[in-house]
Every structure is written in structure tokens, then in C-alpha cells.
């Protein structure tokens, strides 16, 4: 990858978690941009920001994760994304993972996960893309 740091778009509605992940990933050598809604994420991309990879919390409020991922893929089919989720009351973690994979997620990580798992998953995605 040379001197350029990989650009990561992190989308999660938990502000504390976003700050923690952004600090962690920056420390691990990634350039991180963040959004707390799918709309904010798609706006960044439509305004010309093209990340090397995305880390997306599957459940953000009542927003539609599949619609968001489809919209991103329609414009930038080559951006890989890693889905993170702690599950949701109405949908089991297994179902969330299945939907995420059908939507094209390269990696699915269940919250809480270890920092090393996130970093190695990201490095794996970036190496194969």
C-alpha cells in the first residue's frame, strides 16, 4: 500500500464506540472518517469520499441497512464492507449475520470483539481488494 494510509469509513450510531474505534484504528495506521447515520455515510460518499473499506453497524435506529448497502454498492461496487453488530431484539444474531452476508458483507464481527480481530479483518479485506 506504500505510504498512503487506508481510508476507512466507520458508521455506527453509538458515539462513544465511534470515538473508541476511530482512535484505535488511527493508532493502528488507518485514516478514519465517521458517520452516525446511514444517510450521513451515503452523503459523504456522494460528495466524493471513496473509502478503501467500510465498517458498518448493521442496526442503526430504524434505518434500513440493506437499502444503505445496496445504495453504496450501486455507486461503488468495489468498496468492501465489514459488518459489526450486537444483534437486535427482534432478529437473532444468526439472522443478522445471514442478512449481512447476503448483502455482500466480506466480514461479520459480533460485538463485543477484540481490537486484534477488527484490525486483522480490515487488513485481510484491504489485502484482497
C-alpha positions in Angstrom: 0.0 0.0 0.0 3.0 2.3 0.1 2.9 5.5 2.1 -0.8 6.1 1.7 -2.9 5.1 4.8 -6.0 3.1 4.0 -9.2 5.3 4.3 -11.9 3.7 6.4 -15.5 4.9 6.7 -16.9 3.9 10.1 -20.7 4.1 10.6 -22.2 3.5 14.0 -24.8 5.3 16.0 -23.0 4.8 19.3 -20.9 8.0 19.6 -18.7 6.5 22.4 -18.0 3.4 20.3 -17.3 5.5 17.2 -14.7 7.6 19.1 -13.1 4.4 20.6 -12.9 2.6 17.3 -11.7 5.7 15.4 -8.9 6.3 18.0 -8.0 2.6 17.9 -7.9 2.4 14.1 -6.0 5.6 13.7 -3.4 4.3 16.2 -3.2 1.1 14.0 -2.4 3.2 10.9 -5.8 3.8 9.3 -7.2 7.1 8.3 -10.8 7.1 9.7 -13.8 9.1 8.7 -17.0 8.6 10.7 -20.8 8.9 10.4 -23.5 8.2 12.9 -26.3 7.5 10.4 -26.5 5.7 7.0 -27.7 8.9 5.4 -24.6 10.8 6.7 -22.5 7.9 5.3 -24.1 8.0 1.9 -23.8 11.8 1.8 -20.0 11.5 2.4 -19.7 9.0 -0.5 -21.9 11.1 -2.8 -19.8 14.1 -2.1 -16.7 12.3 -3.4 -15.3 10.4 -0.4 -14.4 6.9 -1.6 -13.1 4.8 1.3 -10.9 1.8 0.9 -13.2 -0.1 3.2 -16.2 0.5 5.4 -17.1 -0.7 8.9 -20.8 -0.6 9.3 -23.0 -1.3 12.4 -25.9 -3.2 10.9 -28.5 -1.8 13.2 -28.8 1.9 13.4 -32.1 3.2 14.7 -34.8 2.3 12.4 -32.7 2.8 9.3 -32.6 0.2 6.5 -29.1 -1.4 6.5 -29.8 -3.4 3.3 -31.0 -0.4 1.4 -27.9 1.5 2.5 -25.5 -1.2 1.5 -27.3 -1.6 -1.9 -27.1 2.2 -2.5 -23.3 2.1 -1.8 -22.8 -1.0 -4.0 -24.7 0.6 -6.8 -22.3 3.5 -6.9 -19.1 1.8 -5.7 -19.3 -2.0 -6.1 -15.6 -2.3 -5.2 -15.8 -0.9 -1.7 -15.6 -3.9 0.7 -17.5 -3.7 3.9 -17.2 -5.3 7.3 -20.4 -5.5 9.3 -20.4 -5.2 13.1 -23.4 -5.9 15.2 -24.6 -6.7 18.7 -27.8 -8.1 17.3 -31.3 -6.9 17.8 -34.2 -8.0 19.9 -36.5 -8.9 17.0 -33.7 -10.6 15.0 -31.2 -13.2 16.2 -27.5 -12.6 15.7 -27.5 -15.6 13.3 -30.2 -14.0 11.2 -28.4 -10.6 11.2 -25.2 -12.4 10.1 -27.1 -14.2 7.3 -28.7 -10.9 6.0 -25.3 -9.1 6.2 -23.7 -11.9 4.2 -26.5 -11.9 1.6 -26.0 -8.1 1.3 -22.4 -8.7 0.4 -20.5 -8.2 3.7 -17.0 -9.5 3.5 -16.7 -10.0 7.2 -19.2 -10.1 10.1 -18.0 -9.3 13.6 -20.2 -9.7 16.7 -19.9 -7.0 19.3 -18.1 -7.0 21.6 -15.0 -8.1 19.7 -11.3 -7.7 20.3 -9.2 -5.0 18.7 -7.0 -7.5 17.0 -10.0 -9.2 15.4 -11.1 -5.8 13.8 -7.6 -4.9 12.7 -6.8 -8.3 11.2 -10.2 -8.4 9.5 -9.6 -4.9 8.0 -6.1 -5.8 6.9 -7.4 -9.0 5.3 -10.1 -7.1 3.4 -7.6 -4.5 2.1 -5.1 -7.1 1.1 -7.6 -8.9 -1.1 -9.1 -5.8 -2.7 
